[in-house]
Amino acid sequence: MKKILALLAFAVLPTLEAFSQKRIIDMHIHSYTESDFGEREPVTDHYGVKGSANAKAHLTETFAAMERLNIVKAMVSGNPESVRIWKENDRENRVIRGILSFLPDDHDMDIVKFEQMIKAGEIENAAKFLKLEAVGKID
């Protein structure tokens, strides 16, 4: 009987663990402004699900998914305006402000402006949040 209980526990416990709530840090979320969407039909993914129709819907749908999936922090990258909008709408203090750049001078960026944005808190250091999460001191 003890062997059966041990086998049952061995089989059931991993399943329960898989269904338990985990705190997730998402290190790759994009933010957009309305100009990023333009006048086009929403993109459909591999499964036939249509994406957001505009930047506001994208923000709202992403924040709802963050709540549903227990995402406690998210590294958000986009142009500086879109990241600012996301941070302003972040009621749960989940957004870690990043920046999306493809070229060194995107957003009229140079090293001086980049440093100024970091000092002003417009771009945040994700490592700071990850260290806090590791010791259980994150908001």
C-alpha positions in Angstrom: 0.0 0.0 0.0 2.9 2.4 0.8 4.4 1.7 -2.6 1.1 2.6 -4.3 0.8 5.8 -2.3 4.4 6.7 -3.1 3.9 6.1 -6.8 0.6 8.0 -6.8 2.3 11.0 -5.0 5.2 10.7 -7.5 2.8 10.9 -10.4 0.4 13.6 -9.0 2.8 16.1 -7.4 4.5 17.2 -10.6 1.1 17.8 -12.1 0.0 19.9 -9.2 3.2 21.9 -9.5 2.6 22.5 -13.2 -0.9 24.0 -12.4 0.2 26.1 -9.5 0.6 29.9 -9.9 4.1 31.0 -10.7 5.4 34.6 -10.7 6.6 35.3 -14.2 9.1 37.9 -15.4 8.6 38.5 -19.2 11.8 39.8 -20.7 10.4 40.6 -24.2 7.2 42.7 -24.7 6.8 45.3 -27.4 4.9 48.6 -27.0 3.5 50.6 -29.9 2.0 54.0 -30.7 -0.9 54.4 -33.1 1.6 55.5 -35.9 3.2 52.0 -35.6 -0.1 50.4 -36.6 -1.1 52.7 -39.5 -4.1 51.9 -41.7 -4.0 48.1 -42.0 -5.8 45.0 -41.1 -4.6 43.3 -37.9 -2.1 40.5 -38.5 -3.3 36.9 -38.0 -1.0 34.5 -36.2 -0.3 30.9 -37.1 -3.4 29.7 -35.2 -5.7 32.2 -37.0 -6.0 34.6 -34.1 -6.1 38.2 -35.1 -3.7 40.6 -33.4 -4.7 43.9 -31.9 -6.3 46.5 -34.1 -4.5 49.5 -32.6 -2.0 50.5 -30.0 -4.6 51.1 -27.3 -6.1 47.7 -27.8 -2.6 46.1 -27.8 -1.8 47.7 -24.4 -5.2 46.7 -22.9 -5.0 43.1 -24.2 -1.4 42.7 -23.1 -2.1 44.1 -19.6 -5.0 41.7 -19.3 -2.8 38.8 -20.4 -0.2 39.9 -17.8 -2.8 39.7 -15.1 -4.2 36.3 -16.3 -0.7 34.7 -16.6 0.7 36.2 -13.3 3.4 38.2 -15.1 4.8 40.4 -12.2 7.4 42.2 -14.3 7.8 42.8 -18.0 10.7 44.3 -19.9 8.9 46.6 -22.4 10.6 47.9 -25.5 9.4 50.3 -28.1 9.9 53.9 -29.0 10.3 56.2 -26.0 6.7 57.6 -26.4 5.1 54.2 -26.4 7.1 53.0 -23.4 6.1 56.2 -21.5 2.4 55.5 -22.3 2.7 51.9 -21.1 4.4 53.1 -17.8 1.6 55.7 -17.3 -1.0 53.0 -17.6 0.8 50.5 -15.4 -1.3 50.3 -12.3 0.6 47.2 -10.9 4.2 48.5 -11.4 5.0 45.7 -13.8 6.7 47.6 -16.6 10.5 47.8 -16.8 11.2 50.6 -19.3 13.4 49.6 -22.2 13.9 51.0 -25.7 13.7 49.4 -29.1 16.4 50.5 -31.5 17.5 49.1 -34.8 20.1 51.7 -35.6 22.5 53.6 -33.3 20.8 56.9 -34.2 17.1 55.7 -33.8 15.1 58.3 -31.8 17.9 60.8 -32.4 19.9 58.7 -30.0 23.5 59.3 -29.1 25.4 58.2 -26.0 24.7 61.4 -24.2 20.9 61.2 -24.7 21.0 57.5 -23.8 22.7 58.2 -20.5 20.3 61.1 -19.8 17.3 58.7 -20.4 18.8 56.2 -18.0 19.4 58.9 -15.3 15.9 60.2 -15.8 14.4 56.7 -15.4 13.1 56.6 -19.0 15.2 53.5 -19.6 15.6 51.1 -16.6 18.1 48.5 -15.7 16.4 45.1 -15.7 19.1 43.5 -13.7 18.1 45.6 -10.7 14.6 44.1 -10.8 15.8 40.6 -11.4 18.1 40.8 -8.3 15.1 42.0 -6.2 13.0 39.2 -7.5 15.6 36.7 -6.6 15.6 37.8 -2.9 11.8 38.2 -2.8 11.8 42.0 -2.5 10.1 43.0 -5.7 6.8 45.0 -5.8 
